[in-house]
């Protein structure tokens, strides 16, 4: 049968998908932006409400694409020192700068809490969620070389066994220590997503190809998970919802990369998604904090408020990335000398 889809397209369209995921996360955090009230058609309103409800799946997409990128990076250079150095340079400068500024603006922290926040330890110590994603991703970076080795050697067999183990571990933790589960489930239930990202990275790196019949399975997976989530049949069992995000996020990544390959156009919207994807980490760091803490500057929390906040976020994100690039360039030049 004719080969239709190359998993290498995931890597090629990575920034576009990151940009779309960034918008999903921003929309999810725009809690009082009732766009659905602009439409008179109930089904459209319901869909917009549903998209906001599952908007955090943008974070799952971040993790998948992180796994894809890590597989490429480590496959090209397995030097552990260089690997960890690149990861630190990518994530720590921006995160620590924002953590320092936000902590100083909020105030009310003793020295111990202040140090915990700026060094991204507070999530592990008391469950604070301000920078949970970045605390979590650092742990994933640390264990990545071992996960890379296992996925490369055992392929889907390791992925299946590992995901089942993580699911069972979460279920047991929820049953026997609900306090710890509630404190860390935002991260632990997303470990399967990261593993799937590594597996997709492997298939992308190997330029694995599938035909339309196999591609339709990803479409079916997307439709089934959307139906299960939209029906809200698991609304009282949120752990099921969390784990349903894994197949949904995987199918979204595959489908979007396929769509943008088939209908590839260098139009304004595509360039905008690529640009957003380039600044996805910085936007994620800044947007939620701004909309939660500076709403008092606006009379109404309406569409204009969120547009202004998003534009301000883009400006700050651009400045932050430029500052971090200059700092890291100086460090790299110093190391070479």
C-alpha angles and dihedrals in degrees: 000000000000114000109238110169132043116197088216085079088075090065093043093052095037097117093047091054091045089054092052091047090051091055090049092054092045091050091049091054092047088086099167095042099110099189088156089070089066092070130069095202110093097208091057090049091050092050092051091050090048092050090054091049092055096033092113086073083086086076090054089052089051089055093048093051090045088056090049092050093046092052091055093045096048093042090057096045122016095182102128095206092054092043095054092041092055092048092049092049091049099050113018105061096053095039095048093045091052092043091053094047095045093046091050092048093048094045125178095101126126119223093266095052090042092055091044091055099045092046091047095241099121095087091059095041103046106357096254108167101203094105100008095132094056093045088050097046091052089058090048090050090052095054095035099099090060093046090048091053093049096046092046093050102038101023115189093357092068092041093054095046092045094049092048089051092051092048092049091045091054092047092051092046091051091050099046103027111021091170094061092041093054090046097054107019091101086070107025094053089055097057091093089056091057092048090051088051090056091049091049088048089055092050091045093049090049090047091234112194131207133182129235092271093060092040089056088063089065089050090050090049089052094050095045095050091045089052093048092049096041092050088055090215090146096045091121092047104057093171088069090051091052092053093045087061089069098066090036093053092046092050092047092053093049095044095046092048089049094048093048091048095051096042097032111170129162092220130146094265093052091049089049092053091048091050092049090048090055090057098034096118094048092047091049090051095051113029102068092047093050096049092046098048110031103045089110089073089069129062094218132025092224136129093290090054094054093043090053092047092049092049090048089049091052091051093049091043091054092049092046093051092048091050092048092047090053092048094048092045089056091049092049093048090049091051092051091051 
